[in-house]
Amino acid sequence: MPVNGTEVSRRAAELAIAVARAFEAPITALYVSGAKRDARGRHGGTRERAREQAILKEIVQLAEQYDQQVATRVRADQSSGEAVLTEAKRDGHNLIIMGVGRRPGDSLFFGDTAAGIFEKSPISVVLVSS
């Protein structure tokens, strides 16, 4: 499940945790950082790392309320959609659950990241919008 700290992302995380618990399945919370890596291969500054940690900590605490373990990952230097698909493949996941918000316009559109994941994913994708 990709997470970014928004309310819709948190609701999607709640659903992902419930599904994982029901099926006794592993779950990974992924934060995709927009920060670039430095010469040592580290990404972001102190503020960015603190934000990442706070968002992932909230998801871990949420999972603990349901007696569910959750792995956490941070990816950088890759688009959000590519990072989600790479992590899902790497860990052998068979479902992506992500929060989305409808974008203005005549057609139903949840943004480029959601559209790219939905179009390219070889596994099931659940988009949570509320």
Secondary structure, DSSP 4 states (H G I P E B T S, - for coil): -B--SSHHHHHHHHHHHHHHHHHT---EEEEE--PPB-TTS-BS-HHHHHHHHHHHHHHHHHHHHTT---EEEEE-SS-HHHHHHHHHHHHT--EEEEE--PPSSSS----HHHHHHHHH-SSEEEEE--
